[in-house]
Amino acid sequence: PDKDIFETVTKVGTGFTDADLEKLPKLLNKHKISHKHPRVESMLDVDVWFEPSVVIEIRGAELTLSPVHTCAMNVIREGSGVAIRFPRFTGKYRVDKSPEDATTTEEMIEMYRGQLKKIDG
């Protein structure tokens, strides 16, 4: 990560097969912690916290500005971060990547601005 923290960009619940849903507890339970990890920057109210550990691939319809997600908070617009709209799990568990290899804040900003350029022509 750019600032040695992990920021939120979405919550995802679609794209998971029954096999994925059966596998996730086994995969994640060993990473469960009682409180938000110090390297996680989040405004979300969640039931369970995990240490940054598992990398999955998510696709969405577009990137939008969000008052609740912390990725690039206040960079593009005051009070807003960048978020993935209509997120969907692609089925790929990125065992070849560590959490530090995930998409960075700067990359998210670049992708957001890139889609605006496409709209503006």
C-alpha positions as a printed NumPy array, in Angstrom:
array([[  0.   ,   0.   ,   0.   ],
       [  1.057,   3.58 ,  -0.677],
       [  0.766,   4.67 ,   2.974],
       [  1.374,   1.242,   4.564],
       [ -2.348,   0.978,   5.296],
       [ -5.296,  -0.855,   3.791],
       [ -8.289,   1.246,   2.769],
       [-11.792,   0.048,   1.931],
       [-13.14 ,   0.171,  -1.633],
       [-16.214,  -2.076,  -1.482],
       [-18.157,  -4.798,   0.255],
       [-18.771,  -7.834,  -1.938],
       [-21.315, -10.609,  -1.653],
       [-21.876, -11.708,  -5.253],
       [-19.901, -14.005,  -7.509],
       [-19.246, -16.614,  -4.846],
       [-20.165, -20.21 ,  -5.656],
       [-21.513, -22.612,  -3.043],
       [-18.026, -24.158,  -2.953],
       [-16.497, -20.714,  -2.276],
       [-18.957, -20.07 ,   0.537],
       [-18.072, -23.422,   2.069],
       [-14.326, -22.742,   1.729],
       [-14.278, -19.147,   3.059],
       [-14.716, -19.89 ,   6.789],
       [-11.822, -22.38 ,   6.703],
       [ -9.711, -19.888,   4.777],
       [-10.52 , -16.847,   6.923],
       [-11.09 , -18.12 ,  10.476],
       [ -7.367, -18.378,  11.164],
       [ -7.085, -14.651,  10.341],
       [-10.004, -13.507,  12.53 ],
       [ -9.13 , -10.837,  15.108],
       [-11.188,  -9.153,  17.836],
       [-10.747,  -5.578,  16.595],
       [ -9.833,  -3.565,  13.527],
       [ -6.227,  -4.186,  12.481],
       [ -4.001,  -1.083,  13.017],
       [ -3.105,  -0.996,   9.304],
       [ -6.776,  -0.978,   8.22 ],
       [ -8.43 ,   2.391,   7.631],
       [-12.19 ,   1.845,   7.638],
       [-15.383,   3.667,   8.554],
       [-17.489,   0.522,   8.084],
       [-19.405,  -1.044,  10.952],
       [-18.618,  -4.742,  10.588],
       [-19.393,  -7.878,  12.589],
       [-15.988,  -9.533,  12.145],
       [-12.472,  -8.209,  11.542],
       [ -9.632, -10.062,   9.847],
       [ -5.948,  -9.309,   9.627],
       [ -4.907,  -8.382,   6.073],
       [ -4.09 , -11.774,   4.606],
       [ -6.18 , -13.128,   1.72 ],
       [ -6.233, -11.427,  -1.691],
       [ -9.214, -12.005,  -3.971],
       [ -9.987, -10.497,  -7.359],
       [-13.031,  -8.219,  -7.626],
       [-14.559,  -6.629, -10.717],
       [-17.262,  -4.002, -10.846],
       [-19.34 ,  -1.932, -13.228],
       [-17.455,   1.28 , -12.515],
       [-15.628,   3.271,  -9.881],
       [-17.664,   5.861,  -8.001],
       [-17.187,   8.325,  -5.172],
       [-18.38 ,   7.152,  -1.771],
       [-18.805,   8.827,   1.622],
       [-18.059,   5.541,   3.442],
       [-15.104,   3.953,   1.66 ],
       [-11.679,   5.235,   2.634],
       [ -9.66 ,   4.608,  -0.54 ],
       [ -8.364,   8.026,  -1.651],
       [-10.583,   9.747,   0.915],
       [-10.615,  13.537,   0.306],
       [ -8.295,  13.254,  -2.718],
       [-10.813,  13.672,  -5.54 ],
       [-13.603,  15.274,  -3.532],
       [-13.774,  16.357,   0.115],
       [-15.628,  13.764,   2.174],
       [-15.479,  11.065,  -0.516],
       [-13.342,   8.062,  -1.296],
       [-13.219,   5.837,  -4.373],
       [-15.434,   2.733,  -4.401],
       [-16.244,  -0.15 ,  -6.729],
       [-19.884,  -0.088,  -7.891],
       [-21.659,  -3.451,  -8.294],
       [-18.678,  -5.519,  -7.113],
       [-18.446,  -9.19 ,  -8.019],
       [-15.915, -11.824,  -6.987],
       [-14.272, -13.209, -10.145],
       [-13.561, -16.597,  -8.584],
       [ -9.837, -15.892,  -8.356],
       [ -8.046, -16.291,  -5.057],
       [ -4.731, -14.547,  -5.652],
       [ -2.419, -16.859,  -3.728],
       [  0.431, -15.415,  -5.82 ],
       [ -0.075, -12.015,  -4.155],
       [  0.318, -10.721,  -0.639],
       [ -2.013,  -8.008,   0.683],
       [  0.794,  -5.511,   0.015],
       [  0.607,  -6.449,  -3.695],
       [ -3.071,  -5.485,  -3.987],
       [ -4.164,  -2.512,  -6.092],
       [ -2.833,   0.713,  -4.562],
       [ -4.651,   3.949,  -3.799],
       [ -2.757,   5.684,  -6.6  ],
       [ -3.811,   2.984,  -9.061],
       [ -7.455,   3.356,  -7.97 ],
       [ -7.27 ,   7.138,  -8.465],
       [ -5.728,   6.636, -11.907],
       [ -8.461,   4.155, -12.899],
       [-11.198,   6.492, -11.614],
       [ -9.799,   9.443, -13.562],
       [ -9.3  ,   7.224, -16.627],
       [-12.96 ,   6.299, -16.744],
       [-13.891,  10.   , -16.475],
       [-11.727,  10.741, -19.522],
       [-13.586,   8.04 , -21.474],
       [-16.921,   9.633, -20.54 ],
       [-15.748,  13.138, -21.465],
       [-14.439,  11.817, -24.781]])
